[in-house]
Amino acid sequence: MSENSKSQRSRRSSGAVTLADVAKLAGVAPITASRALNKPEQVSAEVLARVKDAVERIGYVPNTMAGSLASAKSRMMAAIVPSAVSSVFMNTIESLNNSLFDAGYQLMLGQSGYSTQRQEMLIESFIGRRADGIFLIGLLNAGKGRTRLMASGIPIVETWDLSATPMDMLIGFSHTEVGKSVAQYLLKQKRTAFAVISANDHRAALRQEAFCKELAGQGFGSVPVEWVGEKSTLLSGRLALRQILARQPLSQFSTQAIFCSSDVSALGVVTEAQALGIRIPEQLAVVGFGDTPFVADMMPSLTTVRVNGAEIGSLAAQYLVQRAQGQEVTPRIVDIGFSIIERETT
């Protein structure tokens, strides 16, 4: 029986090709095969070629866990995000993944779906897998998950928010300042009636509260708010505008500006307004949040709040890698800011 046949038989019986299979096929001792794969400078060129050929022929993949257990490093980073398909987070996740890959790390991604219970389950799982660092979108509130993370000693970077007391590292911006700035922007345009369409999550609520508070401080009283759940959609934006109009018929329409918690819901508002013959921006100004790729090409193009999500992802990756390698990171808190991108809807 050939050596290749013996290796195939071993694979069928054990369920996986092993280093011993590689050594047999290459005609060397297992320790020599190990040296060839992990420290190729310690073996001859002829032995190295034989071992590499054996690896290719039988499809052997080295067990990286063995090395990680010895070094206490998994070369894996973990990220917990509310949603991996939300357009506002895509640039951050992509940048984080690419930057970590370039640094020799793999990314484990978990979606919490805005559920605290699910987030805590993911935290427990990633701690158990000995991730070298954990990336979070948002601030982690007091609770079992925060306590376990603090006790784990794993480097942590919270993002997309600001706080004077982060768990470890923080890269984000102030949602309160976003809401305040959008209100000031619309006031400068001489708009005199307002509404908010907001997702029902913590960060969106901060923007909504600050927007309404700034307007109240300027004497505009209570601003109507339409809540659209935690996942904004084009349909939810359309339905929210209908609700605003149900309280205030089109013939008496005086809401001159709507601030939406996402670009997607803003697109819904624009779509519904056009269907109803409401002129934008003459009768109604619309402001979104996120500056997702499609909004610049809308008709009319959308005024929105831009956050550099790619910068958050790349800087978070840099911080996590530095900490995983035992280096200090300064500053621990970074405010990347935001900007209002003015387009045709205002």
C-alpha beads as a LAMMPS data file, in Angstrom:
LAMMPS data file: protein, C-alpha beads

346 atoms
345 bonds

1 atom types
1 bond types

-500.0 500.0 xlo xhi
-500.0 500.0 ylo yhi
-500.0 500.0 zlo zhi

Masses

1 110.0

Atoms # bond

1 1 1 0.000 0.000 0.000
2 1 1 1.349 3.449 -0.915
3 1 1 2.088 6.115 1.687
4 1 1 -0.631 8.265 0.142
5 1 1 -3.179 5.455 0.563
6 1 1 -2.125 4.979 4.188
7 1 1 -2.645 8.707 4.813
8 1 1 -6.096 8.582 3.239
9 1 1 -6.997 5.565 5.408
10 1 1 -5.807 7.436 8.509
11 1 1 -7.885 10.438 7.548
12 1 1 -11.022 8.327 7.127
13 1 1 -10.582 6.666 10.513
14 1 1 -9.737 9.773 12.530
15 1 1 -11.855 12.322 10.703
16 1 1 -8.965 14.750 10.117
17 1 1 -5.563 14.807 8.499
18 1 1 -2.852 15.067 11.155
19 1 1 0.763 16.121 11.299
20 1 1 1.639 12.416 11.590
21 1 1 0.020 11.860 8.183
22 1 1 2.154 14.620 6.702
23 1 1 5.308 13.140 8.262
24 1 1 4.560 9.649 6.877
25 1 1 3.928 10.947 3.388
26 1 1 7.070 13.096 3.475
27 1 1 9.166 10.236 4.929
28 1 1 10.311 12.186 7.985
29 1 1 9.712 12.079 11.732
30 1 1 6.723 14.064 13.062
31 1 1 9.050 16.424 14.943
32 1 1 10.903 17.132 11.672
33 1 1 7.621 17.858 9.899
34 1 1 6.698 20.211 12.737
35 1 1 9.998 22.053 12.431
36 1 1 9.531 22.360 8.661
37 1 1 6.145 24.015 9.127
38 1 1 6.912 26.199 12.137
39 1 1 10.666 26.879 11.861
40 1 1 11.627 26.142 8.241
41 1 1 15.101 27.617 8.712
42 1 1 15.968 24.629 10.936
43 1 1 15.545 21.992 8.192
44 1 1 17.188 21.412 4.829
45 1 1 15.668 22.725 1.619
46 1 1 15.066 19.139 0.460
47 1 1 13.145 18.189 3.631
48 1 1 11.159 21.430 3.530
49 1 1 10.135 20.734 -0.072
50 1 1 8.996 17.197 0.787
51 1 1 6.934 18.371 3.752
52 1 1 5.293 21.184 1.769
53 1 1 4.479 18.750 -1.020
54 1 1 2.853 16.384 1.487
55 1 1 0.818 19.227 2.958
56 1 1 -0.472 20.193 -0.473
57 1 1 -1.259 16.620 -1.497
58 1 1 -3.385 15.699 1.525
59 1 1 -4.769 19.119 2.436
60 1 1 -3.300 19.405 5.911
61 1 1 -4.177 22.559 7.899
62 1 1 -1.968 23.218 10.966
63 1 1 -3.665 23.336 14.356
64 1 1 -3.152 26.959 15.347
65 1 1 -4.781 26.357 18.734
66 1 1 -1.734 24.449 19.930
67 1 1 0.481 27.457 19.432
68 1 1 -2.093 29.846 20.821
69 1 1 -2.493 27.780 23.988
70 1 1 1.251 27.868 24.554
71 1 1 1.413 31.628 24.045
72 1 1 -2.019 32.417 25.573
73 1 1 -2.812 34.284 22.332
74 1 1 -5.580 33.189 19.985
75 1 1 -4.848 35.646 17.145
76 1 1 -8.612 36.170 17.156
77 1 1 -10.481 39.397 17.854
78 1 1 -14.211 39.570 18.588
79 1 1 -16.770 42.197 17.655
80 1 1 -20.293 42.578 19.023
81 1 1 -22.508 44.790 16.884
82 1 1 -26.264 45.501 16.920
83 1 1 -26.533 44.471 13.272
84 1 1 -24.000 43.475 10.632
85 1 1 -26.363 44.412 7.801
86 1 1 -27.230 47.921 8.990
87 1 1 -25.854 50.343 6.407
88 1 1 -24.651 52.771 9.082
89 1 1 -22.269 50.183 10.604
90 1 1 -21.019 48.501 7.411
91 1 1 -17.990 50.744 6.840
92 1 1 -16.888 50.303 10.446
93 1 1 -17.137 46.501 10.350
94 1 1 -15.401 46.260 6.980
95 1 1 -12.567 48.569 8.052
96 1 1 -12.146 46.727 11.358
97 1 1 -12.008 43.349 9.616
98 1 1 -9.553 44.477 6.931
99 1 1 -7.222 46.181 9.404
100 1 1 -7.180 43.169 11.721
101 1 1 -6.565 40.789 8.811
102 1 1 -3.601 42.879 7.662
103 1 1 -2.215 42.655 11.198
104 1 1 -2.503 38.846 11.236
105 1 1 -5.734 38.541 13.225
106 1 1 -9.108 37.018 12.392
107 1 1 -12.414 38.574 13.387
108 1 1 -15.267 36.743 15.125
109 1 1 -18.498 38.681 14.612
110 1 1 -21.569 38.495 16.808
111 1 1 -24.874 40.334 16.304
112 1 1 -26.777 41.314 19.429
113 1 1 -29.910 42.485 17.642
114 1 1 -30.097 45.274 20.261
115 1 1 -30.801 42.587 22.893
116 1 1 -28.992 42.926 26.229
117 1 1 -29.454 39.213 26.951
118 1 1 -28.006 38.219 23.598
119 1 1 -25.128 40.642 24.067
120 1 1 -24.255 39.069 27.420
121 1 1 -24.328 35.588 25.862
122 1 1 -21.926 36.734 23.145
123 1 1 -19.607 38.304 25.712
124 1 1 -19.490 35.064 27.696
125 1 1 -18.806 33.080 24.531
126 1 1 -15.985 35.351 23.337
127 1 1 -14.328 35.391 26.759
128 1 1 -14.487 31.582 26.767
129 1 1 -12.848 31.487 23.350
130 1 1 -10.021 33.638 24.732
131 1 1 -10.324 36.435 22.204
132 1 1 -7.267 38.717 22.203
133 1 1 -9.521 41.790 22.142
134 1 1 -13.195 42.731 22.000
135 1 1 -14.794 45.477 19.907
136 1 1 -18.189 46.864 20.900
137 1 1 -20.532 49.247 19.122
138 1 1 -21.955 51.412 21.876
139 1 1 -21.207 51.679 25.577
140 1 1 -21.708 48.610 27.745
141 1 1 -23.964 49.403 30.676
142 1 1 -23.571 47.974 34.165
143 1 1 -24.556 44.332 34.348
144 1 1 -23.277 40.778 34.192
145 1 1 -21.611 41.264 30.808
146 1 1 -19.690 44.355 31.874
147 1 1 -18.580 42.687 35.104
148 1 1 -17.269 39.635 33.247
149 1 1 -15.453 41.717 30.666
150 1 1 -13.775 43.838 33.326
151 1 1 -12.662 40.695 35.155
152 1 1 -11.344 39.006 32.008
153 1 1 -8.438 41.372 31.460
154 1 1 -9.146 41.314 27.703
155 1 1 -8.508 44.632 25.901
156 1 1 -11.829 46.276 25.091
157 1 1 -12.706 49.147 22.779
158 1 1 -16.169 50.695 22.906
159 1 1 -17.196 52.746 19.865
160 1 1 -19.897 54.951 18.345
161 1 1 -20.500 56.832 21.578
162 1 1 -18.699 58.987 24.120
163 1 1 -18.234 58.736 27.883
164 1 1 -15.776 60.060 30.407
165 1 1 -15.642 56.619 32.037
166 1 1 -15.207 53.889 29.392
167 1 1 -14.331 50.342 30.426
168 1 1 -10.983 50.508 28.679
169 1 1 -10.657 52.339 25.333
170 1 1 -13.265 54.432 23.518
171 1 1 -13.509 55.770 19.951
172 1 1 -16.673 57.659 19.105
173 1 1 -18.605 60.896 19.028
174 1 1 -21.366 62.661 20.935
175 1 1 -24.907 61.797 19.848
176 1 1 -26.129 64.634 22.038
177 1 1 -24.019 67.086 20.039
178 1 1 -25.384 65.595 16.808
179 1 1 -28.990 66.300 17.819
180 1 1 -28.149 69.773 19.033
181 1 1 -26.217 70.653 15.882
182 1 1 -28.973 69.456 13.532
183 1 1 -31.515 71.603 15.397
184 1 1 -29.249 74.647 15.120
185 1 1 -28.686 73.976 11.437
186 1 1 -32.431 73.870 10.688
187 1 1 -33.082 76.966 12.782
188 1 1 -30.545 78.897 10.712
189 1 1 -32.602 77.923 7.659
190 1 1 -35.583 79.712 9.230
191 1 1 -37.604 76.510 9.629
192 1 1 -40.325 77.020 12.219
193 1 1 -42.054 73.640 12.683
194 1 1 -40.374 70.305 13.327
195 1 1 -40.795 66.574 13.864
196 1 1 -38.510 63.643 14.613
197 1 1 -38.642 60.099 13.270
198 1 1 -36.467 57.950 15.519
199 1 1 -35.455 54.356 15.994
200 1 1 -36.012 53.118 19.525
201 1 1 -32.407 52.495 20.522
202 1 1 -30.207 54.312 23.026
203 1 1 -28.015 56.256 20.605
204 1 1 -30.908 57.376 18.401
205 1 1 -32.811 58.421 21.526
206 1 1 -29.896 60.604 22.623
207 1 1 -29.972 62.428 19.285
208 1 1 -33.741 62.846 19.460
209 1 1 -33.664 64.179 23.023
210 1 1 -30.929 66.700 22.255
211 1 1 -32.706 67.854 19.088
212 1 1 -35.973 68.449 20.944
213 1 1 -34.240 70.073 23.928
214 1 1 -32.398 72.550 21.713
215 1 1 -35.634 73.533 19.973
216 1 1 -37.472 73.844 23.284
217 1 1 -34.725 76.167 24.483
218 1 1 -35.443 78.347 21.460
219 1 1 -39.144 78.550 22.350
220 1 1 -40.573 75.905 20.021
221 1 1 -42.266 73.818 22.693
222 1 1 -42.977 70.113 22.296
223 1 1 -41.715 68.472 19.104
224 1 1 -43.689 65.431 17.879
225 1 1 -41.696 62.187 17.751
226 1 1 -42.570 59.095 15.727
227 1 1 -40.859 55.912 16.931
228 1 1 -40.113 53.260 14.303
229 1 1 -38.665 50.416 16.379
230 1 1 -34.997 49.454 16.544
231 1 1 -34.576 48.629 12.850
232 1 1 -35.357 51.524 10.541
233 1 1 -36.633 50.690 7.077
234 1 1 -37.820 52.651 4.073
235 1 1 -41.378 51.534 4.854
236 1 1 -41.135 52.657 8.476
237 1 1 -40.110 56.117 7.269
238 1 1 -43.091 56.271 4.906
239 1 1 -45.497 55.129 7.609
240 1 1 -44.067 57.601 10.114
241 1 1 -44.689 60.517 7.752
242 1 1 -48.259 59.281 7.293
243 1 1 -48.700 59.339 11.082
244 1 1 -47.426 62.916 11.231
245 1 1 -49.870 63.900 8.483
246 1 1 -52.729 62.041 10.203
247 1 1 -52.383 64.421 13.155
248 1 1 -51.870 67.375 10.852
249 1 1 -53.708 67.078 7.493
250 1 1 -51.878 68.075 4.360
251 1 1 -54.098 71.133 3.914
252 1 1 -52.836 72.397 7.272
253 1 1 -49.323 71.023 6.934
254 1 1 -46.843 73.164 8.835
255 1 1 -44.059 70.728 9.766
256 1 1 -41.237 72.229 7.776
257 1 1 -38.381 69.948 8.837
258 1 1 -38.021 66.323 9.910
259 1 1 -34.897 64.859 11.517
260 1 1 -34.601 61.104 10.972
261 1 1 -32.433 58.763 13.026
262 1 1 -31.204 56.974 9.890
263 1 1 -30.739 57.621 6.190
264 1 1 -33.031 54.685 5.414
265 1 1 -36.006 56.167 7.261
266 1 1 -35.196 59.554 5.699
267 1 1 -35.409 57.934 2.270
268 1 1 -38.839 56.637 3.277
269 1 1 -39.945 60.143 4.229
270 1 1 -38.730 61.587 0.923
271 1 1 -40.436 58.786 -1.030
272 1 1 -43.763 59.270 0.748
273 1 1 -43.581 63.063 0.480
274 1 1 -43.042 62.805 -3.274
275 1 1 -45.963 60.386 -3.574
276 1 1 -48.182 62.919 -1.779
277 1 1 -46.996 65.900 -3.790
278 1 1 -45.124 67.578 -0.923
279 1 1 -42.296 69.630 -2.363
280 1 1 -38.825 69.061 -0.928
281 1 1 -37.201 71.218 0.360
282 1 1 -39.699 74.047 -0.319
283 1 1 -42.431 72.597 1.908
284 1 1 -40.426 70.058 3.856
285 1 1 -36.731 69.724 4.750
286 1 1 -35.400 66.249 5.593
287 1 1 -32.187 65.384 7.443
288 1 1 -30.881 61.833 7.881
289 1 1 -28.042 60.234 9.793
290 1 1 -25.115 58.116 8.593
291 1 1 -24.276 59.418 5.096
292 1 1 -24.638 55.938 3.633
293 1 1 -23.412 55.539 0.033
294 1 1 -26.774 55.794 -1.750
295 1 1 -27.947 59.116 -0.256
296 1 1 -25.745 61.361 -2.386
297 1 1 -27.361 59.872 -5.512
298 1 1 -30.981 60.168 -4.377
299 1 1 -33.327 62.560 -6.140
300 1 1 -33.292 64.849 -4.279
301 1 1 -29.968 64.049 -2.629
302 1 1 -30.167 63.757 1.152
303 1 1 -28.776 66.146 3.728
304 1 1 -27.372 63.972 6.488
305 1 1 -24.931 63.647 9.371
306 1 1 -21.635 62.075 8.364
307 1 1 -19.616 59.954 10.790
308 1 1 -16.332 58.460 9.629
309 1 1 -17.169 54.836 10.388
310 1 1 -14.137 53.540 8.499
311 1 1 -11.841 55.582 10.734
312 1 1 -13.530 54.147 13.819
313 1 1 -12.917 50.613 12.545
314 1 1 -9.271 51.084 11.547
315 1 1 -8.337 52.958 14.716
316 1 1 -10.127 50.396 16.902
317 1 1 -8.180 47.607 15.180
318 1 1 -4.921 49.468 15.747
319 1 1 -5.696 49.961 19.428
320 1 1 -6.708 46.333 19.988
321 1 1 -3.606 44.965 18.260
322 1 1 -1.312 47.280 20.219
323 1 1 -2.873 46.245 23.516
324 1 1 -2.821 42.556 22.569
325 1 1 0.906 42.924 21.947
326 1 1 1.452 44.482 25.372
327 1 1 1.817 48.078 24.196
328 1 1 0.266 51.126 25.833
329 1 1 -2.387 53.098 23.942
330 1 1 -2.787 56.859 24.183
331 1 1 -5.119 58.626 24.237
332 1 1 -7.598 56.086 25.559
333 1 1 -10.593 58.241 24.527
334 1 1 -10.876 59.589 20.965
335 1 1 -13.678 61.869 19.744
336 1 1 -13.699 61.582 15.946
337 1 1 -16.500 64.123 15.602
338 1 1 -19.121 64.400 12.851
339 1 1 -20.252 66.807 10.148
340 1 1 -23.551 67.849 8.579
341 1 1 -23.443 67.263 4.825
342 1 1 -25.831 69.708 3.153
343 1 1 -27.607 68.474 0.039
344 1 1 -30.871 69.023 -1.819
345 1 1 -33.368 67.909 0.841
346 1 1 -32.664 71.079 2.826

Bonds

1 1 1 2
2 1 2 3
3 1 3 4
4 1 4 5
5 1 5 6
6 1 6 7
7 1 7 8
8 1 8 9
9 1 9 10
10 1 10 11
11 1 11 12
12 1 12 13
13 1 13 14
14 1 14 15
15 1 15 16
16 1 16 17
17 1 17 18
18 1 18 19
19 1 19 20
20 1 20 21
21 1 21 22
22 1 22 23
23 1 23 24
24 1 24 25
25 1 25 26
26 1 26 27
27 1 27 28
28 1 28 29
29 1 29 30
30 1 30 31
31 1 31 32
32 1 32 33
33 1 33 34
34 1 34 35
35 1 35 36
36 1 36 37
37 1 37 38
38 1 38 39
39 1 39 40
40 1 40 41
41 1 41 42
42 1 42 43
43 1 43 44
44 1 44 45
45 1 45 46
46 1 46 47
47 1 47 48
48 1 48 49
49 1 49 50
50 1 50 51
51 1 51 52
52 1 52 53
53 1 53 54
54 1 54 55
55 1 55 56
56 1 56 57
57 1 57 58
58 1 58 59
59 1 59 60
60 1 60 61
61 1 61 62
62 1 62 63
63 1 63 64
64 1 64 65
65 1 65 66
66 1 66 67
67 1 67 68
68 1 68 69
69 1 69 70
70 1 70 71
71 1 71 72
72 1 72 73
73 1 73 74
74 1 74 75
75 1 75 76
76 1 76 77
77 1 77 78
78 1 78 79
79 1 79 80
80 1 80 81
81 1 81 82
82 1 82 83
83 1 83 84
84 1 84 85
85 1 85 86
86 1 86 87
87 1 87 88
88 1 88 89
89 1 89 90
90 1 90 91
91 1 91 92
92 1 92 93
93 1 93 94
94 1 94 95
95 1 95 96
96 1 96 97
97 1 97 98
98 1 98 99
99 1 99 100
100 1 100 101
101 1 101 102
102 1 102 103
103 1 103 104
104 1 104 105
105 1 105 106
106 1 106 107
107 1 107 108
108 1 108 109
109 1 109 110
110 1 110 111
111 1 111 112
112 1 112 113
113 1 113 114
114 1 114 115
115 1 115 116
116 1 116 117
117 1 117 118
118 1 118 119
119 1 119 120
120 1 120 121
121 1 121 122
122 1 122 123
123 1 123 124
124 1 124 125
125 1 125 126
126 1 126 127
127 1 127 128
128 1 128 129
129 1 129 130
130 1 130 131
131 1 131 132
132 1 132 133
133 1 133 134
134 1 134 135
135 1 135 136
136 1 136 137
137 1 137 138
138 1 138 139
139 1 139 140
140 1 140 141
141 1 141 142
142 1 142 143
143 1 143 144
144 1 144 145
145 1 145 146
146 1 146 147
147 1 147 148
148 1 148 149
149 1 149 150
150 1 150 151
151 1 151 152
152 1 152 153
153 1 153 154
154 1 154 155
155 1 155 156
156 1 156 157
157 1 157 158
158 1 158 159
159 1 159 160
160 1 160 161
161 1 161 162
162 1 162 163
163 1 163 164
164 1 164 165
165 1 165 166
166 1 166 167
167 1 167 168
168 1 168 169
169 1 169 170
170 1 170 171
171 1 171 172
172 1 172 173
173 1 173 174
174 1 174 175
175 1 175 176
176 1 176 177
177 1 177 178
178 1 178 179
179 1 179 180
180 1 180 181
181 1 181 182
182 1 182 183
183 1 183 184
184 1 184 185
185 1 185 186
186 1 186 187
187 1 187 188
188 1 188 189
189 1 189 190
190 1 190 191
191 1 191 192
192 1 192 193
193 1 193 194
194 1 194 195
195 1 195 196
196 1 196 197
197 1 197 198
198 1 198 199
199 1 199 200
200 1 200 201
201 1 201 202
202 1 202 203
203 1 203 204
204 1 204 205
205 1 205 206
206 1 206 207
207 1 207 208
208 1 208 209
209 1 209 210
210 1 210 211
211 1 211 212
212 1 212 213
213 1 213 214
214 1 214 215
215 1 215 216
216 1 216 217
217 1 217 218
218 1 218 219
219 1 219 220
220 1 220 221
221 1 221 222
222 1 222 223
223 1 223 224
224 1 224 225
225 1 225 226
226 1 226 227
227 1 227 228
228 1 228 229
229 1 229 230
230 1 230 231
231 1 231 232
232 1 232 233
233 1 233 234
234 1 234 235
235 1 235 236
236 1 236 237
237 1 237 238
238 1 238 239
239 1 239 240
240 1 240 241
241 1 241 242
242 1 242 243
243 1 243 244
244 1 244 245
245 1 245 246
246 1 246 247
247 1 247 248
248 1 248 249
249 1 249 250
250 1 250 251
251 1 251 252
252 1 252 253
253 1 253 254
254 1 254 255
255 1 255 256
256 1 256 257
257 1 257 258
258 1 258 259
259 1 259 260
260 1 260 261
261 1 261 262
262 1 262 263
263 1 263 264
264 1 264 265
265 1 265 266
266 1 266 267
267 1 267 268
268 1 268 269
269 1 269 270
270 1 270 271
271 1 271 272
272 1 272 273
273 1 273 274
274 1 274 275
275 1 275 276
276 1 276 277
277 1 277 278
278 1 278 279
279 1 279 280
280 1 280 281
281 1 281 282
282 1 282 283
283 1 283 284
284 1 284 285
285 1 285 286
286 1 286 287
287 1 287 288
288 1 288 289
289 1 289 290
290 1 290 291
291 1 291 292
292 1 292 293
293 1 293 294
294 1 294 295
295 1 295 296
296 1 296 297
297 1 297 298
298 1 298 299
299 1 299 300
300 1 300 301
301 1 301 302
302 1 302 303
303 1 303 304
304 1 304 305
305 1 305 306
306 1 306 307
307 1 307 308
308 1 308 309
309 1 309 310
310 1 310 311
311 1 311 312
312 1 312 313
313 1 313 314
314 1 314 315
315 1 315 316
316 1 316 317
317 1 317 318
318 1 318 319
319 1 319 320
320 1 320 321
321 1 321 322
322 1 322 323
323 1 323 324
324 1 324 325
325 1 325 326
326 1 326 327
327 1 327 328
328 1 328 329
329 1 329 330
330 1 330 331
331 1 331 332
332 1 332 333
333 1 333 334
334 1 334 335
335 1 335 336
336 1 336 337
337 1 337 338
338 1 338 339
339 1 339 340
340 1 340 341
341 1 341 342
342 1 342 343
343 1 343 344
344 1 344 345
345 1 345 346
